[in-house]
Amino acid sequence: MEDSAGSLGEAGGAVDALVDVIRDVVRTEVAAAVARPVVYTTTEVALLLGVSPNTVRELVATGALWTVPLGASRTVRIPAVAVEALCQREAGSD
């Protein structure tokens, strides 16, 4: 009986360790997601990509980047996912 009880104790310790690792990973991912902006201005995207704001406007005009309206004005923002998608497409074309 002691052997199986000892095995259960060891398994429980391994499960606890695994739960701790999963918690750490989830905390890290959540913190990264919270710290990341959801949308960017044209200037912010230009700085991220190392191009001019006019180049970003051209990317929007050609459909390479999409935008979302901000309120009732003509102001728009560029979603972070649009910037990520552009970078992935560019990386894939190499």
Buried (B, 14 or more C-beta within 10 A) or exposed (E): EEEEEEEEEEEEEEEEEEEEEEEEEEEEEEEEEEEEEEBBBBEBBBEBBEEEBEBBBEBBEEEBBBBEEEEEEEEBBBBBEBBEBBEEEEEEEE
